[in-house]
């Protein structure tokens, strides 16, 4: 684990979003980083497509764990 230096403005935006989404500031930042990485890797997908794909992937992982 490391430290990521970000601007005060971005930190404020993360703090606001974390309150709205009921996540910790770190969890909100991690979510945005993950979604951004997925968006860069899949430029043809919308945000909704990315979320649907990730939900399906998680269901598959949970199904494999419970088998």
Biopython code that builds the backbone (N, CA, C, O; Angstrom):
import numpy as np
from Bio.PDB.StructureBuilder import StructureBuilder

atoms = [
    (1, "UNK", "N", (0.855, -1.178, 0.000)),
    (1, "UNK", "CA", (0.000, 0.000, 0.000)),
    (1, "UNK", "C", (0.888, 1.223, 0.000)),
    (1, "UNK", "O", (1.936, 1.244, 0.645)),
    (2, "UNK", "N", (0.467, 2.233, -0.720)),
    (2, "UNK", "CA", (1.248, 3.451, -0.794)),
    (2, "UNK", "C", (0.382, 4.667, -0.589)),
    (2, "UNK", "O", (-0.825, 4.573, -0.367)),
    (3, "UNK", "N", (1.026, 5.800, -0.669)),
    (3, "UNK", "CA", (0.326, 7.072, -0.525)),
    (3, "UNK", "C", (0.239, 7.713, -1.898)),
    (3, "UNK", "O", (1.227, 7.773, -2.629)),
    (4, "UNK", "N", (-0.950, 8.191, -2.244)),
    (4, "UNK", "CA", (-1.163, 8.872, -3.511)),
    (4, "UNK", "C", (-1.414, 10.341, -3.201)),
    (4, "UNK", "O", (-2.312, 10.676, -2.428)),
    (5, "UNK", "N", (-0.624, 11.208, -3.801)),
    (5, "UNK", "CA", (-0.784, 12.641, -3.571)),
    (5, "UNK", "C", (-1.802, 13.180, -4.568)),
    (5, "UNK", "O", (-1.645, 13.009, -5.776)),
    (6, "UNK", "N", (-2.838, 13.827, -4.063)),
    (6, "UNK", "CA", (-3.876, 14.415, -4.906)),
    (6, "UNK", "C", (-4.100, 15.857, -4.477)),
    (6, "UNK", "O", (-3.703, 16.267, -3.386)),
    (7, "UNK", "N", (-4.735, 16.606, -5.345)),
    (7, "UNK", "CA", (-5.011, 18.014, -5.039)),
    (7, "UNK", "C", (-6.067, 18.129, -3.940)),
    (7, "UNK", "O", (-6.855, 17.212, -3.708)),
    (8, "UNK", "N", (-6.057, 19.258, -3.286)),
    (8, "UNK", "CA", (-7.071, 19.522, -2.259)),
    (8, "UNK", "C", (-8.470, 19.525, -2.862)),
    (8, "UNK", "O", (-9.419, 19.051, -2.237)),
    (9, "UNK", "N", (-8.601, 20.060, -4.076)),
    (9, "UNK", "CA", (-9.913, 20.113, -4.732)),
    (9, "UNK", "C", (-10.441, 18.702, -4.987)),
    (9, "UNK", "O", (-11.611, 18.423, -4.725)),
    (10, "UNK", "N", (-9.586, 17.810, -5.498)),
    (10, "UNK", "CA", (-10.026, 16.437, -5.745)),
    (10, "UNK", "C", (-10.372, 15.738, -4.434)),
    (10, "UNK", "O", (-11.336, 14.975, -4.369)),
    (11, "UNK", "N", (-9.592, 15.997, -3.398)),
    (11, "UNK", "CA", (-9.888, 15.396, -2.094)),
    (11, "UNK", "C", (-11.252, 15.853, -1.592)),
    (11, "UNK", "O", (-12.010, 15.056, -1.040)),
    (12, "UNK", "N", (-11.566, 17.124, -1.780)),
    (12, "UNK", "CA", (-12.880, 17.639, -1.376)),
    (12, "UNK", "C", (-14.000, 16.961, -2.172)),
    (12, "UNK", "O", (-15.050, 16.634, -1.619)),
    (13, "UNK", "N", (-13.769, 16.753, -3.475)),
    (13, "UNK", "CA", (-14.770, 16.078, -4.304)),
    (13, "UNK", "C", (-14.962, 14.631, -3.852)),
    (13, "UNK", "O", (-16.087, 14.132, -3.818)),
    (14, "UNK", "N", (-13.878, 13.971, -3.510)),
    (14, "UNK", "CA", (-13.968, 12.593, -3.016)),
    (14, "UNK", "C", (-14.717, 12.562, -1.687)),
    (14, "UNK", "O", (-15.561, 11.694, -1.465)),
    (15, "UNK", "N", (-14.407, 13.505, -0.811)),
    (15, "UNK", "CA", (-15.082, 13.563, 0.494)),
    (15, "UNK", "C", (-16.592, 13.743, 0.302)),
    (15, "UNK", "O", (-17.388, 13.063, 0.949)),
    (16, "UNK", "N", (-16.979, 14.655, -0.583)),
    (16, "UNK", "CA", (-18.403, 14.897, -0.842)),
    (16, "UNK", "C", (-19.065, 13.630, -1.406)),
    (16, "UNK", "O", (-20.118, 13.209, -0.928)),
    (17, "UNK", "N", (-18.445, 13.035, -2.415)),
    (17, "UNK", "CA", (-19.008, 11.827, -3.021)),
    (17, "UNK", "C", (-19.088, 10.688, -2.012)),
    (17, "UNK", "O", (-20.035, 9.901, -2.035)),
    (18, "UNK", "N", (-18.106, 10.598, -1.135)),
    (18, "UNK", "CA", (-18.117, 9.510, -0.146)),
    (18, "UNK", "C", (-19.295, 9.651, 0.818)),
    (18, "UNK", "O", (-19.864, 8.651, 1.255)),
    (19, "UNK", "N", (-19.656, 10.877, 1.143)),
    (19, "UNK", "CA", (-20.830, 11.092, 2.010)),
    (19, "UNK", "C", (-22.107, 10.682, 1.276)),
    (19, "UNK", "O", (-22.966, 10.002, 1.836)),
    (20, "UNK", "N", (-22.216, 11.100, 0.031)),
    (20, "UNK", "CA", (-23.409, 10.787, -0.765)),
    (20, "UNK", "C", (-23.550, 9.283, -0.948)),
    (20, "UNK", "O", (-24.651, 8.744, -0.830)),
    (21, "UNK", "N", (-22.443, 8.599, -1.236)),
    (21, "UNK", "CA", (-22.468, 7.166, -1.525)),
    (21, "UNK", "C", (-22.312, 6.299, -0.266)),
    (21, "UNK", "O", (-22.327, 5.070, -0.337)),
    (22, "UNK", "N", (-22.160, 6.972, 0.889)),
    (22, "UNK", "CA", (-22.007, 6.278, 2.174)),
    (22, "UNK", "C", (-20.829, 5.300, 2.150)),
    (22, "UNK", "O", (-20.941, 4.144, 2.556)),
    (23, "UNK", "N", (-19.696, 5.811, 1.656)),
    (23, "UNK", "CA", (-18.439, 5.072, 1.649)),
    (23, "UNK", "C", (-17.417, 5.890, 2.415)),
    (23, "UNK", "O", (-17.595, 7.090, 2.625)),
    (24, "UNK", "N", (-16.343, 5.229, 2.832)),
    (24, "UNK", "CA", (-15.231, 5.989, 3.395)),
    (24, "UNK", "C", (-14.562, 6.759, 2.265)),
    (24, "UNK", "O", (-14.758, 6.445, 1.091)),
    (25, "UNK", "N", (-13.782, 7.753, 2.617)),
    (25, "UNK", "CA", (-13.066, 8.528, 1.601)),
    (25, "UNK", "C", (-12.141, 7.602, 0.811)),
    (25, "UNK", "O", (-12.070, 7.699, -0.415)),
    (26, "UNK", "N", (-11.439, 6.714, 1.496)),
    (26, "UNK", "CA", (-10.545, 5.784, 0.810)),
    (26, "UNK", "C", (-11.313, 4.848, -0.120)),
    (26, "UNK", "O", (-10.865, 4.584, -1.235)),
    (27, "UNK", "N", (-12.454, 4.348, 0.323)),
    (27, "UNK", "CA", (-13.255, 3.459, -0.518)),
    (27, "UNK", "C", (-13.774, 4.180, -1.750)),
    (27, "UNK", "O", (-13.823, 3.600, -2.835)),
    (28, "UNK", "N", (-14.163, 5.445, -1.594)),
    (28, "UNK", "CA", (-14.644, 6.218, -2.737)),
    (28, "UNK", "C", (-13.520, 6.440, -3.731)),
    (28, "UNK", "O", (-13.718, 6.277, -4.935)),
    (29, "UNK", "N", (-12.348, 6.806, -3.247)),
    (29, "UNK", "CA", (-11.199, 7.020, -4.135)),
    (29, "UNK", "C", (-10.847, 5.722, -4.854)),
    (29, "UNK", "O", (-10.580, 5.729, -6.056)),
    (30, "UNK", "N", (-10.847, 4.615, -4.127)),
    (30, "UNK", "CA", (-10.536, 3.320, -4.734)),
    (30, "UNK", "C", (-11.566, 2.960, -5.807)),
    (30, "UNK", "O", (-11.206, 2.437, -6.862)),
    (31, "UNK", "N", (-12.837, 3.239, -5.543)),
    (31, "UNK", "CA", (-13.887, 2.973, -6.518)),
    (31, "UNK", "C", (-13.649, 3.777, -7.788)),
    (31, "UNK", "O", (-13.704, 3.228, -8.888)),
    (32, "UNK", "N", (-13.384, 5.080, -7.644)),
    (32, "UNK", "CA", (-13.142, 5.915, -8.812)),
    (32, "UNK", "C", (-11.912, 5.451, -9.588)),
    (32, "UNK", "O", (-11.915, 5.456, -10.819)),
    (33, "UNK", "N", (-10.869, 5.052, -8.878)),
    (33, "UNK", "CA", (-9.654, 4.570, -9.547)),
    (33, "UNK", "C", (-9.969, 3.295, -10.328)),
    (33, "UNK", "O", (-9.560, 3.153, -11.481)),
    (34, "UNK", "N", (-10.689, 2.378, -9.706)),
    (34, "UNK", "CA", (-11.018, 1.116, -10.364)),
    (34, "UNK", "C", (-11.878, 1.359, -11.610)),
    (34, "UNK", "O", (-11.604, 0.803, -12.674)),
    (35, "UNK", "N", (-12.911, 2.185, -11.477)),
    (35, "UNK", "CA", (-13.791, 2.461, -12.611)),
    (35, "UNK", "C", (-13.007, 3.168, -13.720)),
    (35, "UNK", "O", (-13.199, 2.863, -14.897)),
    (36, "UNK", "N", (-12.146, 4.089, -13.367)),
    (36, "UNK", "CA", (-11.326, 4.774, -14.359)),
    (36, "UNK", "C", (-10.411, 3.813, -15.098)),
    (36, "UNK", "O", (-10.254, 3.909, -16.315)),
    (37, "UNK", "N", (-9.806, 2.885, -14.364)),
    (37, "UNK", "CA", (-8.941, 1.873, -14.985)),
    (37, "UNK", "C", (-9.746, 0.998, -15.938)),
    (37, "UNK", "O", (-9.304, 0.720, -17.052)),
    (38, "UNK", "N", (-10.930, 0.564, -15.501)),
    (38, "UNK", "CA", (-11.786, -0.255, -16.364)),
    (38, "UNK", "C", (-12.241, 0.520, -17.593)),
    (38, "UNK", "O", (-12.325, -0.045, -18.684)),
    (39, "UNK", "N", (-12.535, 1.804, -17.431)),
    (39, "UNK", "CA", (-12.965, 2.630, -18.558)),
    (39, "UNK", "C", (-11.831, 2.786, -19.576)),
    (39, "UNK", "O", (-12.071, 2.752, -20.783)),
    (40, "UNK", "N", (-10.609, 2.955, -19.094)),
    (40, "UNK", "CA", (-9.469, 3.061, -20.013)),
    (40, "UNK", "C", (-9.240, 1.758, -20.772)),
    (40, "UNK", "O", (-8.888, 1.770, -21.951)),
    (41, "UNK", "N", (-9.442, 0.641, -20.089)),
    (41, "UNK", "CA", (-9.248, -0.667, -20.722)),
    (41, "UNK", "C", (-10.398, -1.050, -21.646)),
    (41, "UNK", "O", (-10.236, -1.897, -22.524)),
    (42, "UNK", "N", (-11.551, -0.434, -21.452)),
    (42, "UNK", "CA", (-12.757, -0.743, -22.238)),
    (42, "UNK", "C", (-13.407, 0.547, -22.720)),
    (42, "UNK", "O", (-14.509, 0.874, -22.279)),
    (43, "UNK", "N", (-12.757, 1.286, -23.609)),
    (43, "UNK", "CA", (-13.274, 2.609, -23.997)),
    (43, "UNK", "C", (-14.615, 2.578, -24.712)),
    (43, "UNK", "O", (-15.274, 3.610, -24.830)),
    (44, "UNK", "N", (-15.027, 1.415, -25.187)),
    (44, "UNK", "CA", (-16.310, 1.307, -25.882)),
    (44, "UNK", "C", (-17.480, 1.086, -24.928)),
    (44, "UNK", "O", (-18.631, 1.105, -25.364)),
    (45, "UNK", "N", (-17.218, 0.877, -23.642)),
    (45, "UNK", "CA", (-18.281, 0.616, -22.671)),
    (45, "UNK", "C", (-18.700, 1.888, -21.950)),
    (45, "UNK", "O", (-17.877, 2.760, -21.673)),
    (46, "UNK", "N", (-19.989, 1.981, -21.651)),
    (46, "UNK", "CA", (-20.494, 3.074, -20.817)),
    (46, "UNK", "C", (-20.269, 2.724, -19.353)),
    (46, "UNK", "O", (-19.904, 1.595, -19.025)),
    (47, "UNK", "N", (-20.488, 3.695, -18.479)),
    (47, "UNK", "CA", (-20.393, 3.437, -17.045)),
    (47, "UNK", "C", (-21.343, 2.312, -16.645)),
    (47, "UNK", "O", (-20.972, 1.416, -15.886)),
    (48, "UNK", "N", (-22.584, 2.366, -17.165)),
    (48, "UNK", "CA", (-23.574, 1.327, -16.844)),
    (48, "UNK", "C", (-23.098, -0.036, -17.323)),
    (48, "UNK", "O", (-23.280, -1.033, -16.624)),
    (49, "UNK", "N", (-22.488, -0.093, -18.510)),
    (49, "UNK", "CA", (-21.951, -1.361, -19.018)),
    (49, "UNK", "C", (-20.858, -1.896, -18.108)),
    (49, "UNK", "O", (-20.810, -3.091, -17.817)),
    (50, "UNK", "N", (-19.986, -1.009, -17.664)),
    (50, "UNK", "CA", (-18.884, -1.413, -16.776)),
    (50, "UNK", "C", (-19.443, -1.967, -15.472)),
    (50, "UNK", "O", (-18.985, -3.003, -14.991)),
    (51, "UNK", "N", (-20.432, -1.283, -14.894)),
    (51, "UNK", "CA", (-21.016, -1.749, -13.637)),
    (51, "UNK", "C", (-21.711, -3.094, -13.827)),
    (51, "UNK", "O", (-21.588, -3.978, -12.979)),
    (52, "UNK", "N", (-22.434, -3.258, -14.926)),
    (52, "UNK", "CA", (-23.115, -4.526, -15.197)),
    (52, "UNK", "C", (-22.094, -5.655, -15.345)),
    (52, "UNK", "O", (-22.286, -6.748, -14.812)),
    (53, "UNK", "N", (-21.023, -5.384, -16.064)),
    (53, "UNK", "CA", (-19.968, -6.382, -16.268)),
    (53, "UNK", "C", (-19.324, -6.775, -14.933)),
    (53, "UNK", "O", (-19.070, -7.954, -14.688)),
    (54, "UNK", "N", (-19.066, -5.799, -14.083)),
    (54, "UNK", "CA", (-18.448, -6.069, -12.785)),
    (54, "UNK", "C", (-19.398, -6.827, -11.852)),
    (54, "UNK", "O", (-18.965, -7.706, -11.108)),
    (55, "UNK", "N", (-20.689, -6.489, -11.892)),
    (55, "UNK", "CA", (-21.664, -7.222, -11.082)),
    (55, "UNK", "C", (-21.752, -8.676, -11.518)),
    (55, "UNK", "O", (-21.826, -9.574, -10.679)),
    (56, "UNK", "N", (-21.745, -8.912, -12.819)),
    (56, "UNK", "CA", (-21.767, -10.269, -13.346)),
    (56, "UNK", "C", (-20.506, -11.025, -12.941)),
    (56, "UNK", "O", (-20.573, -12.188, -12.543)),
    (57, "UNK", "N", (-19.357, -10.360, -13.045)),
    (57, "UNK", "CA", (-18.090, -10.987, -12.650)),
    (57, "UNK", "C", (-18.118, -11.377, -11.170)),
    (57, "UNK", "O", (-17.671, -12.463, -10.801)),
    (58, "UNK", "N", (-18.640, -10.495, -10.336)),
    (58, "UNK", "CA", (-18.718, -10.781, -8.898)),
    (58, "UNK", "C", (-19.651, -11.953, -8.625)),
    (58, "UNK", "O", (-19.348, -12.796, -7.781)),
    (59, "UNK", "N", (-20.787, -12.021, -9.329)),
    (59, "UNK", "CA", (-21.708, -13.159, -9.166)),
    (59, "UNK", "C", (-21.030, -14.458, -9.554)),
    (59, "UNK", "O", (-21.220, -15.482, -8.897)),
    (60, "UNK", "N", (-20.235, -14.421, -10.624)),
    (60, "UNK", "CA", (-19.515, -15.622, -11.060)),
    (60, "UNK", "C", (-18.492, -16.059, -10.030)),
    (60, "UNK", "O", (-18.324, -17.251, -9.772)),
    (61, "UNK", "N", (-17.803, -15.081, -9.439)),
    (61, "UNK", "CA", (-16.821, -15.396, -8.399)),
    (61, "UNK", "C", (-17.518, -15.989, -7.190)),
    (61, "UNK", "O", (-17.048, -16.981, -6.633)),
    (62, "UNK", "N", (-18.633, -15.401, -6.772)),
    (62, "UNK", "CA", (-19.366, -15.904, -5.614)),
    (62, "UNK", "C", (-19.934, -17.292, -5.891)),
    (62, "UNK", "O", (-19.957, -18.140, -4.998)),
    (63, "UNK", "N", (-20.393, -17.533, -7.119)),
    (63, "UNK", "CA", (-20.889, -18.855, -7.482)),
    (63, "UNK", "C", (-19.798, -19.905, -7.431)),
    (63, "UNK", "O", (-20.040, -21.036, -7.009)),
    (64, "UNK", "N", (-18.587, -19.536, -7.861)),
    (64, "UNK", "CA", (-17.457, -20.473, -7.841)),
    (64, "UNK", "C", (-17.024, -20.758, -6.410)),
    (64, "UNK", "O", (-16.614, -21.876, -6.097)),
    (65, "UNK", "N", (-17.111, -19.761, -5.544)),
    (65, "UNK", "CA", (-16.711, -19.933, -4.138)),
    (65, "UNK", "C", (-17.696, -20.848, -3.406)),
    (65, "UNK", "O", (-17.289, -21.663, -2.579)),
    (66, "UNK", "N", (-18.999, -20.713, -3.711)),
    (66, "UNK", "CA", (-20.011, -21.497, -3.000)),
    (66, "UNK", "C", (-20.136, -22.921, -3.510)),
    (66, "UNK", "O", (-20.773, -23.754, -2.865)),
    (67, "UNK", "N", (-19.535, -23.216, -4.667)),
    (67, "UNK", "CA", (-19.618, -24.590, -5.224)),
    (67, "UNK", "C", (-18.785, -25.580, -4.440)),
    (67, "UNK", "O", (-18.751, -26.763, -4.779)),
]
sb = StructureBuilder()
sb.init_structure("model")
sb.init_model(0)
sb.init_chain("A")
sb.init_seg("    ")
for serial, (resi, resn, name, xyz) in enumerate(atoms, 1):
    if name == "N":
        sb.init_residue(resn, " ", resi, " ")
    sb.init_atom(name, np.array(xyz, "f"), 0.0, 1.0, " ", f" {name:<3s}", serial, name[0])
structure = sb.get_structure()
